Amino acid sequence: MATRTDAPTRREQILREAARLFAERGFHGVGVDEIGAAVGISGPGLYRHFAGKDAMLAELLVGISGQLLTGGRRRVAEARAGSGGGAEDGAEGLLDSLIEGHIDFALDDRPLITLHDRELDRLRDSDRKLVRQLQRQYVELWVEVVREVYPELAEPAARSAVHSVFGLLNSTPHLGRPGALPGRAGTAELLHRMARGAFGAAAVAPGA
């Protein structure tokens, strides 16, 4: 079974370069020949892997939504199976794990965030609905864990807090050039503290 440490397949190479080029220049600003050149094959050769640019965009956006949900479910399952402390301690660690997983995405797949913001409406209706469905399931997974850590948060408030934290974490494409950031580890630690701080602030009663 492939892992993130395996050498990428040609199909994965094509998707990564397509995401980078689409994010830099827009979906309509990139031709099939340019994507092919980025991975060392002819433009027509791409059609052995994808029906066209629309298919690449759909696989990128549906794929990352599915990966986030699958990763979140895996973290929940591992935490539930291996929790040796109290329920509260387990929930705290699980929330930290979910945040860490999303930060990995936000730092390592920044072009996909830009693509989602700019190009989601270009997907055909069925693909766009699938993306939204996967995203809703991912949000609800977080809401359940957040409410375990902060039981004083009503469900609507917890859901709003989760969406707000996603907005915070997904701000990475706007943080400037990679060299201008404090390094990956430092940026990840900062984002983690800000996410936990946002959830903590949401749980404070008005006027407290």
Disulfide bonds with the S-S distance in Angstrom:
none
